[in-house]
Amino acid sequence: MPIEDRIEINSLFDFYGPLLTEKQQDYLRLYYQQDYSLGEIADDLAVSRQAVYDNIKRSEKILKDYEQTLHLVADFQAREQELDKLASYVKEHYGQDQQLQEFIDKISLER
């Protein structure tokens, strides 16, 4: 699986993971965050590899459906990009304004 896909699923899981069942969270956590293979997950949970695969694919689809409806990840990423642009602009054009820089730093730390 390409790294971009893994990053996407991990981002979706960060936002929407609590909306999944505990079982779905466990499968995704083992596969994506702890880098277990399908076989290792199947052995640990005493299920077939096919059951693991099906559960992971179903959970991925649920996460993608949440994002398609709610757009939380896309909106967050867009805000992050705009904040980065703002920070660069302030640094370039108002580099001497200490108070403005402190506001930007505070917002950046809250991310």
N, C-alpha and C positions, 0 to 999 in steps of 0.2 A: 504494500500500500504506500503510495507517495506520501512524503512528509507533510505536504500541504493538506492532504485529506485528514491525516492524524491531527494536525493543528486545528483544523476546522471542527472536528468532532470533539476535541478537548475543550475548545472554546464554547461550543454548544452545551457540552456537559457542565461546564462551569456555571452557565446561566440557567439551564433548564433541568439539570440533574435531579434536583429535589422534587421535580414533578413526576419523575419515573418511580416505579415500584422499587423496593429495596433489592429485589432479585435483579432487575434490569440495571440498577446502579452497580451492583456487585460485578455483573458480567462486564460492563463497560470499564469499570475501574481496573479490574484484573487485566483486561485486554489492552486498553489504551494507556493507562497510567503505570501499571506494573509490568507491562510488556510480556504478559503470559501468552503462550501459544494456545490455539484452540484445544489441542490435546492436553496441555497442562490444566487448563480450566476444567475440561471434561473430567479429568482424573480427580481434581480437588473437589468438584461438586457432584461426583458420581452420576454424571449424565453422559449422553453421547456427544461426540464432536459435532454432529449435525444439529443437535439441540442447542449447543453453544453458538454455533454459526447462525442459526435461525434467530435466536434471541438477540444476538448482537445486531444483526441486520434490521430486525424489527425495531429495536431501541434506537438505532441510528435514524431510521425513518421517522420515528416519533419526534426526535430532537429536531430534525430538519423541518418537519411539519410545524412545530412550535415556532421556529425561526421564521418560516414563511408567513405565518399569521401575525406574530408579535414584533418581529424585526429588532429585538433587543440587542443582539450581538452587532448587527450592522449599524444600528444607531449609536451604540457605544463606540465602535471603531471610528465612525465618522466624527463623533465629538472629540475623540482622542487626537485625530488628525488635525482638526480645527484648533484645538488647544495647542498643539505643537507649532502650528503656523503662527498663532497669536504670540506664543512665547518667543519665537524667532523674531517676529516683527517688533515686539517690545524691546528686545535686546538690541536690535539693530537701530531703531529710531529713538528709543527712550532709555538708552543704556545708563544714563546718569540718574534716572528717577528711581531712587531706592525703594520708595513706598510701592510703586507700581510693580517693581521686580519682586518685592515681598508677596504681593497679592498673587502674582503668577506662580511663585514658588509654593505658596500655600495650596493653591488649586492643584498644582502638579503632584504634591505630596498626598493629596486626598484620593488620587486615582487608585 
